Amino acid sequence: GGTLQIGSTSSPAAQIIQINTTFSIGNLLVNSANVNASLLTNALNVINDVAINTGTLTANNLGISLGKNWVNNGGLFVPGTNTVNFVGTTAQTIFKSGGETFNNVSFSNAGTKTLLSVITASNVVINSGSNLDVNATNNQITVRGNFTNSGSFNARKGLVFLNGTVAQSIGGTSITDFYNLTLNNNAGANITNAENLIGTLTLNNGTFNTNAQVFTMVSTATNTARIAQ
């Protein structure tokens, strides 16, 4: 499909341009510092890429689904309470220099979803049959809510940082191999499924409750998992 471009070099200042459609669009490009592309009434389905070159994309609490890449080259994404769904059946990537902030982020279908930068989200959900990879650059995932893995998570040597303000949980139907895991939440966190630790569990604040589940500290020829405080 084609590209819906919101804004250009000739866009006047302080423009709010609303997007309201029940049809899928090929690509979405926000391309002016003077525009705020704002969803209205309906969730948005993008077959391929979402690109924010400059300007603002405001979800207004409405969902966004995309089949290819999320690229933010210096604009602003305002999610509200929305969920961004990565639903591609082929490889997808997420990039924003300095890191992208989502509300909820969900990964579905077989295409590997690769982080090209750090991300922050309230809830992270990896659905069955999907794979999330932090990339060889070990991009950090900051979670303010729950981390749910029912698919596959390639942590490499990356950090999952639990940084909420209410009790958090780690669960799903898959056993996750975390490398580094840090808890910084006075309300604590618990696991609802068996999980593995390859690197270091760091307890900055709060109680990490295994909740009668198996939490395995993995030892290999090159590394031994540990708990640090």
Salt bridges, closest charged atoms under 4 A:
ASP133 OD1 - ARG156 NE 2.76
